[in-house]
Amino acid sequence: MAQKLKTYFNWSTGKDASLAYYLLKKDKNYEIDKFVTSINAHHNRVSMHGLRRELLIKQAQEIGLPLTTIELPEEPTMEVYNELMKQTVTQLKSQGYTHSGFGDIFLEDLREYRENQLNQFGIKCCFPLWKRDTRKVIEEFIELGFKAVVICIKSELLDESFVGREIDANFIKDLPNNVDPCGENGEFHTFCYDGPIFAKPVKFTIGEKIYREYNNPDKEKKDNSMGFWFCDLVPFD
C-alpha cells in the first residue's frame, strides 16, 4: 500500500476551505493532520477577515486537527509576511510535510503565487475546488450540511444587510449578478461553524457590525479607499 502524502491545510476558517478540506480528506492519497492560519497578533484575530482567535481555536478543536498560527504584526509589509511564511514552511518541511491544501477556485495569479512560494521548499499545492463552477460549489456546501455565517463584505458590492447572514439558498438568490456565488473575488468572507467535518457546532453569538476603510492597492483607481463591513462573532460555551 502506497504511503499517504503528508499534508497541511491552509485554513481560512470559511466555507471554501471547509469544503476543500472535506474533499481532500476523502482522498486516500492524502493525510491531512494540521491547519495553518495567519493571525494578526496585535488584534488577536484572523488576518484575512477579523475572526476572533478563540473561535478559530474552537473550530480547529471541533474538527480535530492541531493548529499552527503565523503571528503577523499589526500592519505587515509583504517582505515581513514572506519572511514569517518562510520560517513556518521551513519548520513544516522539517516535520515531513510534502503537500499543502488550499480552497482557491479560479484566481490564477493567487495560485501561481502559492505554487511559486512553496516550490522553493519542495512542497506541492493541492486545489480540490480548482476551476469548478462556483454556484455548484456553494450549492454542494449547503447540500452536505455545512453551515456558515458571513463575517466580512466589500461595501461597494454588498450592503450592510449581508454581513451576519447565514449561507443558504436565500443568500445565494439575493446576491447581485456582479458578485461571485462563492465570493471568490473577495466580495465576502465567511466563518464555517458546523458540518460533516465537525464533532459538534462551534457556538457563538452575533456581535456588533463595524465599517472600516482601507487604502486601495489598485493605483489605477481614482478612489484610494476600500470599504468593508465586519460582523464580530462572540464565542460562548
C-alpha positions in Angstrom: 0.0 0.0 0.0 1.4 3.4 -1.0 2.3 5.8 1.7 0.0 8.7 2.1 1.2 12.2 1.3 1.8 14.2 4.5 -0.3 17.4 4.0 -1.1 20.5 5.9 -4.1 22.7 5.0 -4.0 26.5 4.7 -7.1 27.2 6.8 -9.1 30.4 6.3 -12.0 29.3 8.6 -14.5 29.8 5.8 -16.8 27.8 3.5 -14.4 27.2 0.6 -11.6 26.0 2.9 -14.1 23.7 4.7 -15.4 22.1 1.6 -11.9 21.8 0.1 -10.6 20.1 3.3 -13.6 17.8 3.3 -12.9 16.7 -0.3 -9.2 16.3 0.2 -9.7 14.4 3.4 -11.8 11.8 1.5 -8.9 11.3 -1.0 -7.0 8.3 0.3 -3.8 9.6 -1.2 -3.5 12.4 1.4 -3.0 12.5 5.1 -4.1 15.9 6.4 -3.1 16.5 10.0 -2.6 20.2 10.5 -4.2 23.6 9.9 -2.1 26.7 9.2 -3.7 30.1 9.7 -2.4 33.7 9.6 -3.2 35.7 12.7 -2.9 39.5 13.3 -1.2 39.2 16.7 -1.8 42.8 17.6 -5.6 42.4 17.3 -5.7 38.7 18.1 -7.8 38.0 15.1 -7.5 36.1 11.8 -5.7 38.5 9.5 -8.0 37.9 6.5 -11.4 38.9 8.0 -11.1 39.6 11.7 -12.4 36.5 13.3 -11.5 36.2 16.9 -8.7 33.8 17.8 -10.9 32.0 20.3 -13.3 30.9 17.5 -10.5 29.8 15.3 -9.2 27.6 18.1 -12.6 26.2 18.9 -13.2 25.5 15.2 -10.0 23.5 14.9 -10.8 21.6 18.1 -14.2 20.6 16.8 -12.7 19.5 13.5 -10.0 17.6 15.4 -6.8 19.0 13.9 -3.9 20.8 15.6 -3.5 24.4 14.6 -0.3 26.3 13.7 -0.6 30.1 13.5 1.6 32.5 11.7 1.7 35.5 14.0 1.7 38.7 12.0 2.3 42.3 13.3 -0.5 44.9 13.0 0.4 46.1 9.6 2.9 43.7 8.0 4.7 44.5 4.8 4.9 41.9 2.1 8.5 41.4 3.0 7.6 40.7 6.6 4.8 38.4 5.6 7.0 36.4 3.2 9.7 36.1 5.9 7.3 34.8 8.5 5.8 32.4 6.0 9.2 31.2 5.1 10.0 30.4 8.7 6.7 28.5 9.1 7.1 26.5 5.9 10.7 25.6 6.7 9.5 24.2 10.0 6.7 22.3 8.3 9.1 20.9 5.8 11.4 19.7 8.6 8.4 17.8 10.0 8.0 15.9 6.8 5.2 17.7 5.1 5.3 17.4 1.3 1.9 18.9 0.3 -0.3 21.8 1.1 -4.1 22.2 0.6 -6.0 25.3 -0.4 -9.6 26.3 -1.0 -8.9 28.5 -4.1 -11.2 28.1 -7.0 -10.2 30.3 -10.0 -7.8 33.1 -9.2 -4.8 32.2 -11.5 -2.4 34.8 -10.0 -3.1 33.6 -6.5 -2.5 30.0 -7.4 0.7 31.0 -9.2 1.9 32.9 -6.2 1.2 30.0 -3.8 2.9 27.5 -6.1 6.0 29.7 -6.6 6.4 30.3 -2.9 6.1 26.6 -1.9 8.1 25.2 -4.8 11.2 26.7 -3.2 10.7 24.2 -0.3 9.7 21.2 -2.5 6.1 21.4 -1.3 3.3 20.8 -3.8 0.0 22.6 -3.7 -3.4 20.9 -3.8 -6.6 22.7 -5.0 -9.6 20.4 -4.7 -12.1 23.0 -5.9 -10.0 24.3 -8.8 -12.0 25.5 -11.8 -15.3 24.2 -10.5 -18.5 26.2 -11.1 -18.8 28.4 -8.1 -22.6 28.2 -8.0 -22.3 24.4 -7.9 -19.6 24.7 -5.2 -21.8 26.8 -2.9 -24.8 24.5 -3.5 -22.8 21.4 -2.7 -21.6 23.1 0.5 -25.2 23.7 1.6 -26.4 20.2 0.5 -23.6 18.5 2.5 -25.0 20.1 5.7 -22.3 22.7 6.2 -23.3 25.9 8.0 -21.5 29.3 7.7 -22.1 32.9 8.5 -20.9 36.0 6.6 -18.4 38.0 8.7 -17.0 40.4 6.1 -18.3 42.1 3.0 -16.9 44.6 0.4 -19.2 47.6 0.8 -19.0 48.7 -2.8 -20.7 45.5 -3.9 -22.9 44.4 -1.0 -24.8 46.5 1.6 -24.6 46.1 5.3 -27.6 43.7 5.5 -25.5 40.9 4.0 -23.0 40.8 6.8 -24.0 38.4 9.6 -26.3 36.4 7.3 -26.3 32.6 7.1 -25.1 31.0 3.9 -28.2 29.4 2.5 -30.4 29.3 -0.7 -31.9 32.7 0.1 -28.4 34.3 0.5 -27.4 32.9 -3.0 -30.6 34.2 -4.5 -30.1 37.7 -3.1 -26.6 38.2 -4.3 -26.2 40.8 -7.1 -25.2 39.5 -10.5 -21.7 41.1 -10.2 -20.9 39.1 -7.1 -19.5 35.6 -7.4 -21.6 33.0 -5.5 -18.5 31.9 -3.5 -17.2 35.5 -3.1 -14.0 34.3 -4.9 -13.0 37.8 -5.8 -13.1 38.9 -2.2 -16.7 40.1 -2.2 -17.4 38.4 1.1 -15.8 36.1 3.7 -17.3 33.5 6.0 -16.9 31.5 9.2 -17.9 27.9 8.9 -19.2 26.6 12.3 -20.9 23.2 11.5 -21.0 20.4 9.0 -19.7 16.9 8.3 -16.1 17.7 9.4 -17.2 18.9 12.9 -17.7 16.8 16.0 -20.3 19.4 17.1 -21.1 23.0 16.1 -19.0 25.9 17.3 -21.2 28.2 19.5 -21.2 31.9 19.1 -23.5 35.0 19.1 -23.7 37.8 16.6 -21.9 40.8 17.9 -21.6 44.4 16.6 -21.2 45.4 12.9 -18.3 47.6 12.1 -17.5 49.6 9.0 -13.8 50.3 8.1 -11.9 51.8 5.2 -8.5 50.8 3.9 -6.1 52.1 1.2 -6.8 50.6 -2.2 -3.8 48.8 -3.6 -5.0 49.3 -7.1 -3.3 52.6 -8.0 -5.2 52.9 -11.3 -8.4 53.6 -9.4 -9.1 57.3 -8.6 -10.7 56.5 -5.2 -7.9 55.4 -3.0 -10.0 53.7 -0.3 -12.0 50.4 0.0 -14.8 50.0 2.5 -15.7 46.8 4.3 -18.4 45.8 6.8 -17.3 43.3 9.5 -19.5 41.3 11.8 -18.0 40.4 15.1 -18.7 36.9 16.4 -18.6 36.4 20.1 -17.8 32.8 21.4 -19.7 31.2 24.2 -19.6 27.7 25.8 
